[in-house]
Structures are given as C-alpha cells and as structure tokens.
Amino acid sequence: MKDGCGREINYLRLSVTDLCDLRCIYCMPESGVKKLDHTSILSVEEIEEIVRTAAGLGITKVRLTGGEPLVRRGIDEIVRRVAGTPGIEEVALTTNGTLLPEKAEMLKAAGVGRVNISLDTLDPDEYRFITRTGNLADALRGIDAALDAGLTPVKINAVLMGGVNDDQIEPLIELTKRENIHVRFIEIMPIGECAGWNKARFIGLGEVTKRVPELRPVGTEGVAELYRKDGYPGTVGLIHPISSHFCPDCNRVRITPDGTMKPCLHSSGEIPLKGLHGAELAAAMRGGIFGKPMRHYLEGGASSDSVRNMNAIGG
C-alpha cells in the first residue's frame, strides 16, 4: 500500500514488549519501567490478526522488537504465527543478544531469518556503563549463538555517542573481518531519555570515515550507506536519521506493545488498534498508513515529538 506521499509501505516493526533485561542509558529510565498489565499488551492472537491484516495491506517484512523481545513469554509462538502468515516473506528480530545462547536455535526453527544485535561497545566497562546492568560476555556469546544457528547475516547496531563510545569505532569495524557480520553505526536521536542530553553527545557519522579512511563505499542497503575495508567480508553501514534524514524513502510503520500504530517514530500521532477486529482493524491501519507524515523535523537540535521512550515504541 502507498501512503499519502506515494511511498510504498511494506515493512512493519512490531514491538512485543516494553520490558528489557538491560537499562541502556539512551533507551530506558535507570529505574526501569512500570510493567504493563497483562491485559494492556497485545496477546498472541491479537498480534497474529494485526500481522494478517498488515499483510493484506501490502506488508511483506516484519521485524520483532521490544524492549527486549526475547523476554516476552511465548515469543516462539509469536514468531511461528507471524512467519506463517500468508504474504509475509521475511521475519527478523532485534535483540541485545544476551538471551540468544538459549533461544537462537528455537528462533531459527520458528521462522526468524536473521537478527540485529544491539552492541554499542566492545569494552566491558563501557558496556556496563551504557547498559547499566549488562555483561559484555553475554552479548558476545549471543553473537556466536546467532551465527551457529544460521540467523545470518548478523547485523550489529551501534548507537554512536560522543564522549561515551566514540572510541569504539575502530574495534567495532574489526568485527566485519568475520563472515556474516555487518556493523551499522546509527546516529543517536533526541527522543525519550536522551532528548535533553548535552549536544556534544550527538555526533555525525562522518566521524566514522574520518577515523577509518580506508573504508571504501560499496553502495547502499535500505537506509544505510555501505562501506567495506579491503579483504573484510562484512560491511560497515552508516544510518543518518538526523544529519541526512531518510524520510523520503521510509517504508515502515510501527506497532507498540499496547497496540497502537505509529506511522512515524518521531511524531506524536498514534492510532489505537487494540480491541479492533476485521474490517474495523483494516480501516484503522489503512488510515494510519495513508496519513504517515512526510518527514520528521529533528534538525537543528529539535527534540522528537514522540510521547514515548524508545523501549515503549520498539527499535
């Protein structure tokens, strides 16, 4: 289905929980979040109906997110139902990786094709600072588990923060020496927990090619500009949601854990879906897609209009 700006919307990012086993400084409050009542979050059956309706509107790819999707009870059944929906050609999942050692094989068998793993540093102390509670070794084991299970290619998502983890550009790029590992640097966005941060933490991704001038451009993939070091099988991607927004090519909508559609990550606009069924659900989703804003306006230090933290939206 095309939105009102003529963009083909074929990608749904579906958050199955706002809970997480980590407390990353740019995503969640240090104290965590108040757990939603069981009846407030989408049930497995509601998720299945939303995905089936989305497929009828032209969605072909679903990414399961959170919070941390692997803490959601019944995630295996959710994956099976989403992957088994006619019209859905690809199911992916974004995770912090800490639970992958015990769940990677199950996810593959249920229908996940590949995973993105959020990993902002390879320094154990920095990892603990950024995640507040995490252990780097758990995330690294998760990468190995994903590779062993065939959840490939594995993409590493690294949010770049000035004065926090910008010393990790070179070490993270070295991960692309391994087959089937691709690193994506992402500009931090002024939303939720980090909306009021010092502007020095918001650095452009030109810093990556400046630090590693031997990176050579090799094209694009979705919203990422791709680079590669000679002899390395993996690629390095730069994703610029702020300095060079990709709104004209945006092909996605989001569903939050409590069942609202967000046509734009940075808009306050939300369309309630929970409790709707059949033609009523389809009409609401169709209207949300068609009304997707032309673009966000985060340049010049402006903050997001979203009323939610990232953990309550889905990465």
N, C-alpha and C positions, 0 to 999 in steps of 0.2 A: 504494500500500500504506500502511496505517496502522501507526504504531509502537505500542509498548505503552502510550503515553499518549493515543492517539486522534488524533495529528496525522497529516495526510496528507503523506507524504514523496514529493515529485515533482521534486526538484532535486538534481543531482549536481555537485559541484565536483571536477573531475578534474585533478590535477597531473601534468604530463607530464615535468617535470624539476625538480631542486632547484638547478640552476645558474642563474646570472644574470650579466649584464654589469655590474650595479651592485652596491654593497655597502651598502645602506641601513642606517642605524645601529640601527633597531628590528627589523631582519629577519635580517641576516646578520653573522657574525663579520667583523672587518676583514680578516682573512687569507683570507677566502673559505671554501669548504667542500671537503672531500676528494671528488673525483669518484667517484661510484659506478661499480663495474664494470659494463660493458655488459650483462652477464647479470643484474644485480641490478635493473635498471629494467624497467618494463613495455614489452614490444615493441608494435609497431603492432597486431599480430594479437591480443595479449592485451588491449590497450585496446579493440579492436573487440568482443571477446567479452564483456568486462565491461560495456560500454555496452549491448550487445544484451540481456544478462541483466538489467541495471538497468531497461531499457525494459519488459521483461516483468513487472517488479515495480511498475510504475507511474511510473517516472521519465520526465518529458517534457522537461525542460530540462537541458542540460549546459553548464557553464562550464569552459573550459580555462584552467588556471593554471600557475604554477611556484612557486618560482623565476621565471624569465622564459621563458614558453612559446615565444617566438619564437627562442630559441637551440637548441631541440630539433630535431635533424636529422629531416627527414620530417614536419614539422608540417603541411605541406599535405596529405599523405596521411592523417594522423590526422584532420584536420578533415573531409576528404571522407568518410571511413568513419563518423565519428560523425554527421555531418549526414545521411548516407544510411541510418541505422539506422531501421527502421520504429518508429513510436511517439515518436521524438524530434522535438519540434515547434520547439525553439529551441536554437541553439548560439551561445554568447557566449564572449568571451575577455577576460581581464585581463592587461594588459601595462604596462610602464613607458613604452612608446611610442617608444623610441629606434630600434627596428628597423622601425617601421611605414612609413617612407617607401619602403622597398624591398619590403615584404611586404603592404601593405594591399590592393592590388588582387587579389593571389593569395588572401588570406584571404576576401575577398568572393566570389570565384569558386568557392572550395572549399566555402562554405556557412556562414561566420560571419555572423551577422546584425548584431551590434553589439559594441563594445568598451568596456571600462572602462579608463581610463588613470590609473595611479598618479602623482600630481603633488602634492607637498606644499608647494610654494612657487613663486613667480614671480620670486624674487630669485636671480640667478645664483650669488652667493657662498653663500647658504643652500642652494641646490640642490647645490652641490659638497660642502658640509659634510654634508648629510643622506645623499647617495648615495655619498660618499667619492670616487667616480671619474667621476661623470657631468657632462654638459654640458647645461644647460637648453635651449639652442637645438635640440638633437637631439630632446628631448621635445616642444617646441613644433612642430617640423616634423612629428612623428608625429601630433599632433592634426589638423593641416591635412590630412595624408595620409588619415587616417580619415574626415574629413568629405568629402574629394574622392571617396573610394572608396564612399561611401554606407554606411559602418559606423556607422549612426546609430540612435538618438541616442547621442552620445558622453557618457559619464559620467566625470567627473574624481573620483578617490578621493583625498582629502586626509586624512592622519592628523594630528590636531592635537596638538601638543606644547608645553606651557608653557615659555616661555623659549627656544624653538627657532624655531617658525614661527607662533606666535600673532599675529605682526604681519602675517600674510598673509591673514587672514580677509577683509578688505575687497577686496584685489586679486583673490583667487580668485573671490569672488562676482561681480566685474565680468565674468568670463568668460561669465556667463549672459546677457549682452547679445547674445551671438552665437546664432543659430539652431542648434538641435540640440546645445547644450552644457549639461549639467546638472552641478552640483558637489555632491559628497557629502562632508561632514565626518564623520570617524569617530573615536570615542574610542580612544586608544591602549590596548592591552591588556597586562597584565603577563605576558607569555609570552616565553620564549626570551631573546634579547639584552637586552630591556628589563625583564625581571622584577625586577631589583634596582635599577632607576633610582630617583633621588630622587622622592618623591611630588609635588613641585612640577611635574613634567612631566606628570602625569596631571590634566588639567583637563576639567571638564564642558562639554558643548556649549551650555549656557545662555550661555556667553561669546559665541557667535555672534550670537544675537538681542540680546544686551546691546550688542554693538559696532555692530550694524546694526539699530536698532529699526524701520526702515521695512520690514523683511521681514514679510510677512503670511502666515499659514498657509493652505495650499490643499489640505490632505488628507494622505494617506499613499500610499506605494508600497512594497509589501513591508515591510521592516523600517525604512524611512526615513520620518521626519516631513518633509513637504514645505512649503517656503516660496517666496515669489517677491517680487521687487521690482517695483513697478508699471512696466509698459512693457517689462519684460525677458521674452523668450520662454522662457529656460531657468529651471529651478527650482534651489533650494538644499535639499539633504537633510541631515538630522541623524540619524546612526545611533549609538545608545547601547548598546553591548554590555555596559557596566559599570554606569553610573548608573541605567539603566532597562532591564534585560536583556529581550530579546525571545524568551527560551526558549519561552514558551507557544505562540508562533506559528512556531517554527523548522520549516522544511520541507526541510532539506538534510542530506546526508551527504557525506563527503569520501573520496577515494581518493588515497593518497600515490604519489609516483613509483615506489616499490619495491613497490607493490601491496598495501597494507593499507588497510582501510576504517576511517575514524574517524567513528563516529556523532555524536560531539560534539567540537568543536575543542579544548575545554579539559579533556577527560577523558584519562586515560592509557590508556583502553581502546582496543584496536586489534584488528581481525580480519584475519588473513593471507589474502589471496586469490591471490597469485601461485602458479602451479602447479595451481590448481584449474580444473576444466572441467565443463561440462554441469550435471547435477543437483547435483553437489557444490558447484560455484560458486554456483548459485542458492540452495542451502540456507544457505551461509555468509553471503551477502548478506542473505537474508531474516532470519536470526537477528540480524545486526548492526543492521538497521533496526528490528526489533521491540524490541531491547534498548537503543535510544537513550535516554540518561539524560533525566530530566525537566527538568533545568536544570544550569547551572554555578553555582559559588559564589565569584565573584570580588569581591563587595562587601567593603568594609572593609579594603582593602589586601591581600587574599589574592592569591597568585600562581596562575597556571594549573597544573593537574596534568599538562598535556601534557609528554611527554618529548622533544619535537622543537621546533626553531626553526620559525618560520613558513615559511621557504624550503623546508623539508623536508616541510611539510604541504600547502601551497597556500593562496593568499589567498582 
